[in-house]
Amino acid sequence: MVTVQENYYAQPELAARYDADADGRRDIPFYLALVRELAPSSVADVGSGTGLLCSLLVRADSAGMKVAGVEPQQTMLDVARRQPLADRVEWIHGTAADLPAAALDLIFMTGHVAQYFLDDAAWAAVLQDIAQSLVPGGRLVFEIRNAAAEGWRGWNDDEPRPVPGGSLRRSTTMTGDLATHIDEWTIGARTFTTRETLRFPDDATIAGGLDAAGLEVERSWGNWDGSPVTPDSPERIIVARKLPRDPTAGTGTAAFRLH
Ligand SMILES: C[S@@+](CC[C@H](N)C(=O)[O-])C[C@H]1O[C@@H](n2cnc3c(N)ncnc32)[C@H](O)[C@@H]1O
């Protein structure tokens, strides 16, 4: 019988090796370049995990940009506080609901954090919290795996595969738009079994939540090489801007389109 121990992020041994698993990720240079271009004076990373992006942002910054990392899992925050220049980041143990109102130029949800909101109500709520925390004209930047590309189909291992420090065997089941993966880890002499459910919302669901929160899609990409969103591109990488509400402006933005 499989005993599912816990959330991956609550296991100190797994949290401590998260950045090794994430080695070579392509989103980080993409987002660092975007921050250089947008030059915000304040940034928050919702679901900041091990704090890697926050740490890299303060390391790259020479203009005194304020950086906050928001993370509900204390185990991950403990890792984050050990990142280089972590003392220059404001760490918040919580969620987007804990961000100050009308305070931020840019809010990130990286590492597919946007897929942790498992139904329309949760998606609407986090976007409302984020919109309230942005200054007018402020931006939300995030990515979601393209539901239509069905990338979850590749999340099954017949045999354990090597990962830094050990091995992993993953099995995934899909129910509606929710993918649940059970991961059997062997790290050194220890084994862990973790379970996680992620949502794969379709484009209309993504856009509907943004629209309801008053966030207009400004730019989008379909992959980390900067290629456009297409029906089968692996990602929806989105920059959405908080616009001042214009009561004469009809139904709002609905600007997330394939192109
Ligand atoms: C895949 S990790 C991504 C971490 C980091 N953003 C990165 O890119 O490396 C997902 C993170 O989201 C956090 N998380 C889960 N549910 C959340 C929620 N409702 N609000 C904020 N963060 C959440 C988890 O604790 C975990 O640290």
PDBQT file of the ligand as one rigid body, heavy atoms in Angstrom, charges set to zero:
ROOT
HETATM    1  C1  LIG A 301       6.068  24.691  -8.231  1.00  0.00    +0.000 C 
HETATM    2  S1  LIG A 301       6.394  25.686  -6.840  1.00  0.00    +0.000 S 
HETATM    3  C2  LIG A 301       6.934  27.181  -7.608  1.00  0.00    +0.000 C 
HETATM    4  C3  LIG A 301       7.815  27.986  -6.707  1.00  0.00    +0.000 C 
HETATM    5  C4  LIG A 301       8.423  29.224  -7.363  1.00  0.00    +0.000 C 
HETATM    6  N1  LIG A 301       7.421  30.164  -7.799  1.00  0.00    +0.000 N 
HETATM    7  C5  LIG A 301       9.304  28.817  -8.523  1.00  0.00    +0.000 C 
HETATM    8  O1  LIG A 301       9.008  29.223  -9.654  1.00  0.00    +0.000 OA
HETATM    9  O2  LIG A 301      10.292  28.113  -8.285  1.00  0.00    +0.000 OA
HETATM   10  C6  LIG A 301       4.772  26.108  -6.296  1.00  0.00    +0.000 C 
HETATM   11  C7  LIG A 301       4.742  26.942  -5.027  1.00  0.00    +0.000 C 
HETATM   12  O3  LIG A 301       3.427  27.490  -4.882  1.00  0.00    +0.000 OA
HETATM   13  C8  LIG A 301       3.097  27.465  -3.525  1.00  0.00    +0.000 C 
HETATM   14  N2  LIG A 301       1.635  27.553  -3.392  1.00  0.00    +0.000 N 
HETATM   15  C9  LIG A 301       0.737  26.551  -3.390  1.00  0.00    +0.000 A 
HETATM   16  N3  LIG A 301      -0.512  27.029  -3.239  1.00  0.00    +0.000 NA
HETATM   17  C10 LIG A 301      -0.395  28.389  -3.162  1.00  0.00    +0.000 A 
HETATM   18  C11 LIG A 301      -1.319  29.463  -2.974  1.00  0.00    +0.000 A 
HETATM   19  N4  LIG A 301      -2.639  29.249  -2.851  1.00  0.00    +0.000 N 
HETATM   20  N5  LIG A 301      -0.838  30.723  -2.900  1.00  0.00    +0.000 NA
HETATM   21  C12 LIG A 301       0.488  30.953  -3.030  1.00  0.00    +0.000 A 
HETATM   22  N6  LIG A 301       1.405  29.979  -3.205  1.00  0.00    +0.000 NA
HETATM   23  C13 LIG A 301       0.976  28.714  -3.263  1.00  0.00    +0.000 A 
HETATM   24  C14 LIG A 301       3.705  26.163  -3.021  1.00  0.00    +0.000 C 
HETATM   25  O4  LIG A 301       3.834  26.139  -1.614  1.00  0.00    +0.000 OA
HETATM   26  C15 LIG A 301       5.032  26.161  -3.763  1.00  0.00    +0.000 C 
HETATM   27  O5  LIG A 301       6.047  26.790  -3.027  1.00  0.00    +0.000 OA
ENDROOT
TORSDOF 0
